[in-house]
């Protein structure tokens, strides 16, 4: 549905996961695992999102973490769009959970996502 409006499904999935977990700093491997998108594609899309200003990155030890940039002028509009389509979104690497935070907790605990 909405993913058809984006140039690639990897861009849509990479951006969508930030709006599904807006307060969590995300690592590229976690995004790749959750979305089922190849890590190289995720890194390419993250680079694109950082250049556009939607996402900010920072180092956390040896890892790079990404999160939504609160100062982005269209953040509210994007949040509204992704919020309205959240129930129809499903990531191949994701189990169906009743509580959306269980998914992140499962990955952080090292369980299969």
Residue, then its C-alpha position, 0 to 999 in steps of 0.5 A: x500500500x503506502x510502501x509503493x510511494x517510496x522508491x524502494x521497499x528498503x527505504x520504506x522499511x528502514x524509515x518505518x521502523x523509526x516511527x514504530x520505535x521513535x524513542x529507541x536508538x537503532x543499530x543497522x543490524x537490528x533494523x536489517x534483522x527486524x525488516x528482513x532487508x539486507x544490511x548493505x541496503x539498510x546502511x545505504x538507506x540510513x545514509x540517505x536518511x541522515x543526508x536528508x535530515x530525518x535521522x541523526x546518527x551518533x557513536x555508542x562505543x564502537x557502534x553507530x546508533x540512529x534515531x529520528x531527528x526531532x528538529x526535522x521540519x516534517x517529522x510530525x507529518x511523517x509520524x502521522x502517515x506512518x502512525x496511520x499505516x502501522x497496523x498494516x505493517x509487518x516486517x519479515x523478521x518480526x514475530x507478531x506480538x501483542x505488545x510492540x515493545x516485546x519485539x525490541x526486548x526480544x531482540x535486545x535479549x538475544x532471542x530470535x526476532 
